[in-house]
């Protein structure tokens, strides 16, 4: 597990041995979600509007870094 960011109580992580599509795991208070790196779509779970905005802004600025981390941790799953 790699923590990519911690912003205003929102934690964004990537796990090794994970499944496609490339995604991040988001944790904030009682919120949990899996978010597609390329599209920002919530694949599982739910996020408040505030958390969704934080994640969208972070992905817009760090999409390449997030994708590279996912590919590095999951080389046979991309």
C-alpha positions as MATLAB code, in Angstrom:
seq = 'XXXXXXXXXXXXXXXXXXXXXXXXXXXXXXXXXXXXXXXXXXXXXXXXXXXXXXXXXXXXXXXXXXXXXXXXXXXXXX';
ca = [
       0.000    0.000    0.000;
       1.262    3.422   -0.929;
      -0.204    6.641    0.418;
      -0.114    9.132   -2.432;
      -1.708   12.065   -0.639;
      -3.323   13.311    2.534;
      -5.334   16.483    1.946;
      -7.723   18.011    4.456;
      -8.505   14.666    6.078;
      -8.757   12.842    2.725;
      -6.284    9.990    2.187;
      -5.560    8.670   -1.311;
      -3.879    5.261   -1.583;
      -2.922    2.608   -4.114;
      -2.552   -1.076   -3.267;
      -0.243   -3.636   -4.859;
      -1.773   -6.748   -6.365;
      -4.921   -4.807   -7.200;
      -7.293   -5.271  -10.137;
      -7.858   -3.121  -13.247;
      -8.902   -0.536  -14.155;
      -6.201    1.680  -12.663;
      -7.725    3.278   -9.565;
      -7.089    4.867   -6.186;
      -8.679    4.100   -2.834;
     -10.044    7.153   -1.032;
     -10.658    7.369    2.718;
     -12.148   10.326    4.589;
     -13.832   10.081    8.010;
     -16.615    7.530    7.412;
     -16.293    7.708    3.605;
     -14.687    5.027    1.441;
     -14.496    4.803   -2.336;
     -12.565    3.409   -5.271;
     -11.986    6.037   -7.966;
     -10.846    5.451  -11.551;
      -7.576    7.308  -12.158;
      -8.272    8.160  -15.792;
     -11.902    9.274  -15.546;
     -12.412   10.172  -11.887;
     -15.496    7.958  -11.841;
     -16.418    6.397   -8.511;
     -16.256    2.641   -9.120;
     -17.317    1.565   -5.633;
     -18.393    3.286   -2.443;
     -19.519    6.873   -2.079;
     -17.993   10.275   -1.376;
     -19.448   13.574   -0.206;
     -19.350   16.468   -2.655;
     -16.485   18.021   -0.665;
     -14.376   14.861   -0.800;
     -15.226   14.249   -4.458;
     -14.013   17.781   -5.295;
     -10.742   17.290   -3.391;
     -10.080   13.985   -5.185;
     -10.990   15.422   -8.605;
      -8.653   18.381   -8.114;
      -5.847   16.139   -6.876;
      -6.250   13.739   -9.820;
      -6.298   16.642  -12.298;
      -2.879   17.711  -11.002;
      -1.418   14.257  -10.281;
      -3.024   11.826  -12.740;
       0.313   10.870  -14.314;
       1.902   10.229  -10.892;
      -1.095    8.145   -9.779;
      -1.092    6.085  -12.987;
       2.659    5.492  -12.748;
       2.288    4.339   -9.127;
      -0.566    1.978  -10.036;
       1.444    0.517  -12.935;
       4.551    0.111  -10.755;
       2.625   -1.682   -8.006;
       0.513   -3.758  -10.394;
       2.759   -4.513  -13.413;
       0.733   -7.446  -14.725;
      -2.673   -5.871  -14.095;
      -2.716   -2.803  -16.326;
];
